[in-house]
Amino acid sequence: MALSKEQEKWLEKNGSNEGNYANVPKELSTEEFWKAAVAKNVWALKYVPEKWTDLFLAAIKYSYVDIHAPAYAQFTQYRYDLSRVPEEQRTEAICLAAVLKDGTLLKHVPEAMKTEAVCVEAVKQNNEAIKYLPKDMKYSEKVEALCLAAVKKDGWALEYIPEALKTEAVCLATVQNGRYDTALRFVPEALKTEAVCRAAVQRNGYALEYVPDALSTEALCLAAVQQAGGAIKFVPYAQKTEAVCIAAVQQDGWALEYVPEALKTEVLCLAAVQNGRYDTALRFVPEARKTEAVCLAAAQRNGYALEYVPEALMTEALFLSAVQQAGNALKFVPDAQKTEALCLAAVKKDWHSLEYVPDALKTEAVCLAAVQQDGNLLRVIPDDKKTEAVCLAAVQQDGNLLRVIPDNKKTEPVCLAAVQQDGNLLRIIPDDKKTEAVCFAAVPQNGMLLGDIPNDKKTEALCVEAVKQDNNAIKYVPKDMKDAVKAAKGKKV
């Protein structure tokens, strides 16, 4: 049935504003009117009379469909979800249609409408919907299967599963599929069986924190520390046996921090420093156990372990092992014991360690090793250490480093390497260093540089090259050469 003129007029004048639908004249309120209203403004559904709830169902079903579906285009202008439907009109059919499109809409489903069918479909569509299950939901095989599927996707879903639905099977699947942290924390105490706890610590050793004391056996603790050495901090003191402690430090050297002092044998300490993280476990080794073998193993694993080595054990061999592993460990070597060989090894490993090399040891070899890694280090090298080899290595990387080289160190090879990259650097080269080779490398890049070259160094060949590059360079050609230069160029300048 077509709309009346009055209905069309009202919609044209008032239909764009959602609030106007609250005051639709009674004589205009027909099913056809409301269909047209929803087609014009989907939010008009909020005011549709209850007897036409099919419009709500249509909106829920099709507000998620392809925007190009012509039959439902009026519902795709906006995402129309269950929260826009008046609560008293949220029937089971409407709620089911909603969660089939977006499971998380279960949060807008009235408790009375959270039937098994609605809840099952919601969680199937989106695992996050598990958060909105009713707390008093009754157990059934279908619901258990649903919960099982949810925790297999993400063990942490157990946090939101009603207590009545947390079966041993669900809890076991949970701990086997936890995230970076452990889901055992959400398992009820009564369901923390040996099987569940073992599965949890095998997945994540730190789950040991949530294992009941009665189940924290040596075997279980061993399984935990083999997965994560740091889990030893949750091992009861009575279960910190030699086997458990050895397994812990072999997995993570830092576990040594939680090993009883009486069990910190040389063998155990050696295992710990050989399996440290980014930092060293040597800090947790008792002074009495810091033997030459332990300290050497620590330095070879992590050069920064040198910070915790007793002074009496600081030998050149130990220092060398440390800087070869981490160049910056040089900062922990006393200046009096820094040799050229040691500094060279450190800088070769990491140029940043040049910062810790005493000026007296910044030899050509050490400085060369540094600038070969990063030419900019030439800026921090003392002028009296800037040899030709060092300067050449730097400017070959970046010609502009010529600016930090003293004039008396600007040799022909150094200047040549710089102007080959940028001819304009000729301007910062002293006149007495502007050799024929240097000038010939610069002027073909910029003929006007002829003006920066002393007349006594301007040869006819050089002037020709300059004018070839830029005719204006003729003004810098000595008078007695101009005719010859023009002739050589072969045209009027």
C-alpha positions in Angstrom: 0.0 0.0 0.0 1.3 3.4 -1.0 1.9 6.2 1.5 -0.6 9.0 1.8 0.3 12.5 0.8 0.2 13.5 4.5 2.7 10.7 5.4 5.0 11.6 2.6 4.9 15.3 3.6 5.6 14.4 7.2 8.6 12.2 6.4 10.0 14.8 4.0 9.8 17.5 6.6 10.7 15.6 9.8 12.2 12.2 8.8 15.9 13.1 8.9 15.8 13.9 12.7 15.5 10.8 14.9 13.9 12.6 17.7 10.9 13.6 15.6 9.7 10.0 15.5 8.7 10.2 19.1 5.9 12.4 18.1 4.4 10.8 15.0 0.7 11.7 14.8 -1.4 8.6 15.5 -3.3 8.8 12.2 0.0 8.5 10.3 1.4 5.5 12.2 0.9 2.6 9.8 3.1 -0.3 8.9 3.8 1.2 5.5 4.7 4.5 7.2 7.2 2.9 9.5 8.8 0.9 6.7 9.3 4.1 4.8 10.6 5.8 8.0 13.2 3.1 8.6 14.2 3.3 4.9 14.8 7.0 5.4 16.4 6.9 8.9 17.3 3.5 10.4 17.3 5.0 13.9 13.5 5.4 13.6 13.3 1.8 14.7 13.6 3.0 18.2 10.0 4.3 18.0 8.4 1.6 15.9 5.3 0.2 17.8 5.6 -3.2 19.2 3.1 -4.8 16.8 5.6 -4.3 14.0 8.6 -6.0 15.6 9.4 -7.7 12.3 11.1 -4.4 11.3 13.5 -4.9 14.2 14.3 -8.4 13.1 15.0 -7.2 9.6 17.2 -4.4 10.8 19.2 -6.7 13.0 19.6 -9.3 10.3 20.6 -7.0 7.5 22.4 -4.1 9.1 25.6 -6.2 8.7 25.1 -7.3 5.1 26.9 -6.1 2.0 26.2 -2.5 1.5 25.6 -3.2 -2.1 22.6 -5.6 -1.4 19.8 -3.4 -2.8 16.9 -5.0 -0.9 18.5 -4.1 2.5 20.2 -0.8 1.6 18.2 1.1 4.2 19.8 -1.0 6.9 23.4 -0.6 5.9 23.7 3.2 6.1 24.4 2.7 9.8 25.4 -0.4 11.9 22.1 -1.1 13.7 22.7 -3.3 16.7 20.7 -4.7 19.5 21.4 -1.8 21.9 19.0 0.4 19.8 16.1 -2.0 20.2 13.9 -1.1 23.1 14.5 -3.7 25.8 10.9 -4.8 26.0 11.0 -5.6 22.3 14.2 -7.7 22.4 12.5 -11.1 21.7 14.5 -14.4 21.5 14.2 -14.3 17.7 15.6 -10.7 17.5 18.4 -11.6 20.1 19.3 -14.7 18.2 19.5 -12.8 14.9 21.7 -10.2 16.6 24.3 -12.6 18.1 24.5 -14.5 14.8 25.9 -11.3 13.3 28.0 -10.3 16.3 28.4 -12.5 19.2 29.5 -9.7 21.6 25.9 -8.3 21.3 25.1 -10.9 23.9 25.9 -8.2 26.4 22.7 -6.4 25.3 20.5 -9.5 25.5 18.1 -9.4 28.5 18.9 -12.1 31.1 15.6 -13.7 30.4 16.4 -14.1 26.7 19.9 -15.6 27.3 18.7 -19.0 26.4 21.0 -21.9 25.6 20.5 -21.4 21.9 21.3 -17.7 22.0 24.4 -18.1 24.2 25.7 -21.0 22.1 25.4 -19.1 18.9 26.9 -15.9 20.4 30.1 -17.7 21.6 30.4 -19.6 18.3 30.3 -16.3 16.5 32.8 -14.5 18.8 34.8 -16.0 21.6 34.6 -12.8 23.5 30.9 -13.4 24.1 31.9 -15.9 26.8 32.1 -12.8 29.1 28.4 -12.3 28.9 27.1 -15.8 29.7 24.6 -15.7 32.6 26.2 -16.6 35.9 23.5 -19.2 36.7 23.7 -20.9 33.3 22.8 -24.6 33.6 25.2 -27.4 32.6 24.5 -29.4 29.4 26.8 -31.4 27.1 26.3 -28.7 24.4 27.2 -25.9 26.8 30.3 -27.8 28.0 31.4 -28.4 24.4 30.9 -24.6 23.8 33.1 -23.7 26.8 35.7 -26.3 25.8 35.9 -24.7 22.3 36.2 -21.3 23.9 39.1 -22.1 26.2 40.9 -24.0 23.4 40.9 -20.7 21.5 42.1 -18.8 24.5 42.6 -20.3 27.9 41.8 -17.0 29.6 38.2 -17.4 28.6 37.9 -19.5 31.7 37.8 -16.3 33.8 34.3 -15.6 32.5 32.9 -19.1 32.5 30.2 -19.6 35.2 31.5 -21.8 38.1 29.0 -24.5 37.3 30.4 -25.0 33.9 34.1 -25.3 34.9 34.5 -29.0 34.5 37.9 -30.8 34.8 37.9 -31.2 31.0 37.3 -27.5 30.5 40.0 -26.6 33.1 42.5 -29.0 31.5 41.9 -27.5 28.0 42.3 -24.0 29.6 45.8 -24.5 31.1 47.0 -26.1 27.9 46.0 -23.0 25.9 47.0 -20.1 28.1 48.5 -16.9 26.9 51.9 -15.6 28.0 50.6 -15.7 31.5 48.9 -18.7 33.1 45.2 -19.5 33.2 45.6 -21.8 36.2 44.7 -18.8 38.4 41.1 -19.1 37.1 40.7 -22.8 37.9 38.7 -23.5 41.0 40.8 -25.1 43.8 38.6 -28.2 43.8 39.6 -28.8 40.1 43.3 -28.3 40.5 44.1 -31.9 40.1 47.6 -33.3 39.5 46.8 -33.6 35.8 45.6 -30.1 35.5 48.5 -28.6 37.4 51.1 -30.6 35.5 49.6 -29.5 32.2 49.7 -25.9 33.4 53.4 -25.9 34.4 54.4 -27.7 31.3 52.7 -24.9 29.3 54.0 -22.1 31.5 56.3 -22.8 34.4 55.1 -19.7 36.3 51.8 -21.5 36.8 53.5 -23.0 39.8 52.5 -19.9 41.7 48.9 -21.2 41.6 49.5 -24.8 42.4 48.3 -26.0 45.8 51.2 -26.8 48.3 49.9 -30.4 48.5 50.5 -30.9 44.8 53.9 -29.1 44.6 56.0 -32.2 44.4 59.6 -32.4 43.4 58.5 -33.8 40.0 56.0 -31.1 39.4 58.5 -28.4 40.4 61.1 -29.9 38.2 58.7 -29.8 35.2 58.0 -26.1 36.0 61.6 -24.9 36.2 62.5 -26.9 33.1 59.9 -24.8 31.2 60.8 -21.5 33.0 63.8 -21.3 35.3 62.5 -18.3 37.1 59.6 -20.4 38.4 62.0 -21.5 41.1 60.8 -18.6 43.1 57.5 -20.4 43.6 59.1 -23.7 44.5 58.6 -24.5 48.2 61.9 -24.4 50.1 61.6 -28.1 50.9 61.4 -28.9 47.2 64.5 -26.9 46.2 66.6 -29.9 45.7 69.9 -30.0 43.9 68.2 -31.5 40.8 65.5 -28.8 40.8 68.0 -26.0 41.2 70.4 -27.3 38.5 67.5 -27.6 36.1 66.3 -24.0 36.9 69.7 -22.3 36.3 70.3 -24.4 33.2 67.0 -22.9 31.8 67.6 -19.4 33.1 70.8 -18.4 34.9 69.0 -15.7 36.8 67.1 -18.5 38.7 70.3 -18.5 40.8 68.8 -15.6 42.7 66.3 -18.0 44.3 68.6 -20.9 45.0 69.4 -21.4 48.7 73.0 -20.4 49.6 73.8 -23.9 50.7 73.1 -25.2 47.2 75.2 -22.6 45.3 78.1 -24.9 44.5 80.7 -24.1 42.0 79.1 -26.5 39.5 75.7 -24.9 39.9 77.1 -21.3 39.7 79.0 -22.3 36.6 75.8 -23.6 35.0 74.1 -20.3 35.9 76.6 -17.9 34.4 76.6 -20.0 31.2 72.9 -19.6 30.8 72.3 -16.0 31.7 69.9 -13.6 30.0 70.8 -10.2 28.5 72.4 -9.4 31.9 74.7 -11.7 33.9 73.9 -14.1 36.7 77.3 -13.5 38.1 75.7 -10.9 40.4 74.0 -13.7 42.3 77.1 -15.8 42.8 78.5 -15.7 46.3 81.9 -14.1 46.5 83.4 -17.4 47.7 82.2 -19.1 44.6 83.6 -16.6 42.1 86.4 -18.7 41.0 88.6 -18.0 37.9 86.6 -20.6 36.0 83.2 -19.2 36.9 84.2 -15.6 36.2 85.8 -16.5 32.8 82.6 -18.4 31.8 80.5 -15.4 32.8 82.6 -13.0 30.8 82.5 -15.2 27.8 78.7 -15.4 28.0 78.3 -11.7 28.8 81.1 -9.3 28.8 79.3 -7.0 31.2 79.8 -9.7 33.9 83.2 -8.0 34.3 81.4 -5.5 36.6 81.0 -8.3 39.2 84.4 -9.9 39.0 86.6 -9.6 42.1 89.6 -7.4 41.6 92.0 -10.3 42.5 90.7 -12.2 39.4 90.9 -9.4 36.9 93.5 -10.7 34.5 94.3 -9.6 30.9 92.9 -12.8 29.6 89.6 -12.2 31.4 89.4 -8.7 30.1 90.1 -9.8 26.6 87.3 -12.4 26.8 84.9 -9.8 28.1 85.6 -7.1 25.5 85.5 -9.7 22.7 82.0 -10.5 23.8 80.9 -7.0 24.5 83.2 -4.1 23.5 81.6 -1.7 26.0 82.7 -3.9 28.8 86.0 -1.9 28.5 84.4 0.6 30.9 84.8 -1.9 33.7 88.5 -2.4 33.0 90.7 -0.2 35.3 92.6 2.4 33.1 95.9 1.1 34.5 95.2 -2.3 33.0 94.0 -1.1 29.6 96.5 -2.1 26.9 96.5 -1.2 23.2 95.7 -4.8 22.3 92.7 -4.8 24.7 91.4 -1.4 23.5 91.8 -2.5 19.9 89.8 -5.7 20.5 87.1 -3.7 22.2 86.8 -1.1 19.5 86.7 -3.8 16.8 83.8 -5.4 18.6 81.9 -2.2 19.2 83.1 1.3 18.1 81.1 2.9 21.0 83.9 1.6 23.3 86.2 4.2 21.9 84.7 6.4 24.7 86.5 4.3 27.3 89.9 4.3 25.6 92.4 6.6 27.3 93.8 9.3 25.0 97.3 7.8 25.4 96.0 4.5 23.9 94.2 6.0 21.0 96.8 4.8 18.6 96.5 4.9 14.8 95.4 1.2 14.9 92.7 1.8 17.5 91.4 5.0 15.9 91.4 3.4 12.4 89.4 0.5 13.7 86.8 2.9 15.1 86.4 5.2 12.1 86.2 2.3 9.7 83.0 1.4 11.5 81.7 5.0 11.8 83.6 7.9 10.1 81.9 10.4 12.4 84.1 9.2 15.3 86.7 11.4 13.7 85.0 14.2 15.6 86.0 12.8 19.0 89.5 11.7 18.1 92.1 14.2 19.4 93.7 16.2 16.6 97.2 14.8 17.4 95.8 11.3 16.7 94.3 12.2 13.3 96.8 10.5 11.1 96.5 10.4 7.3 95.2 6.9 7.4 92.6 7.7 10.0 91.5 10.8 8.2 91.4 9.1 4.9 89.2 6.3 6.3 86.7 8.8 7.6 86.4 11.1 4.6 86.0 8.2 2.3 82.7 7.6 4.2 81.7 11.2 4.4 83.7 14.0 2.6 82.2 16.6 4.9 84.4 15.2 7.7 87.2 17.2 6.0 85.8 20.1 8.1 87.0 18.5 11.4 90.5 17.8 10.1 93.2 20.3 11.1 94.7 22.1 8.1 98.1 20.6 8.7 96.5 17.1 8.4 94.8 17.8 5.1 97.1 15.8 2.9 96.6 15.4 -0.9 95.0 11.9 -0.6 92.6 13.1 2.2 91.6 16.3 0.2 91.3 14.3 -3.0 88.9 11.8 -1.3 86.8 14.6 0.0 86.4 16.7 -3.2 85.7 13.6 -5.3 82.5 13.4 -3.2 81.8 17.1 -3.1 83.8 19.5 -5.2 82.7 22.5 -3.1 84.8 21.2 -0.3 87.7 22.8 -2.2 86.8 26.0 -0.6 87.9 24.8 2.9 91.2 23.4 1.7 94.2 25.7 2.3 95.7 27.2 -0.8 99.0 25.3 -0.3 97.1 22.0 -0.3 95.2 22.7 -3.6 97.3 20.5 -5.7 96.7 19.9 -9.4 95.0 16.6 -8.7 92.7 18.0 -6.1 91.7 21.0 -8.3 91.1 18.8 -11.3 88.8 16.6 -9.2 86.8 19.7 -8.1 86.3 22.0 -11.0 84.5 19.6 -13.4 81.8 19.5 -10.7 81.5 23.2 -10.4 83.5 25.4 -12.8 83.1 28.5 -10.6 85.4 26.9 -8.1 88.2 28.3 -10.3 87.7 31.5 -8.4 89.0 29.7 -5.2 92.2 28.5 -6.8 95.3 30.7 -6.6 96.4 32.1 -10.0 99.7 30.4 -9.8 97.9 27.0 -9.7 95.7 27.7 -12.6 97.0 25.8 -15.6 95.5 26.1 -19.1 94.1 22.6 -18.9 92.4 23.3 -15.5 90.9 26.6 -16.8 89.5 24.8 -19.9 87.8 22.2 -17.6 86.3 24.9 -15.5 84.9 26.9 -18.5 83.5 23.7 -20.0 81.5 23.2 -16.9 80.3 26.7 -16.5 81.0 29.5 -19.1 80.9 32.1 -16.4 84.1 30.7 -15.0 85.9 32.6 -17.8 86.1 35.6 -15.5 88.5 33.7 -13.2 90.8 32.7 -16.0 94.1 34.7 -15.9 94.3 37.3 -18.8 97.3 35.7 -20.3 95.4 32.4 -20.7 92.0 33.6 -21.9 92.6 33.4 -25.6 94.1 30.0 -25.4 91.3 28.8 -23.2 88.7 30.1 -25.6 90.4 28.5 -28.5 90.7 25.2 -26.7 87.0 25.3 -25.8 86.3 25.9 -29.5 83.6 28.5 -29.3 83.0 32.1 -28.1 82.6 32.5 -24.4 
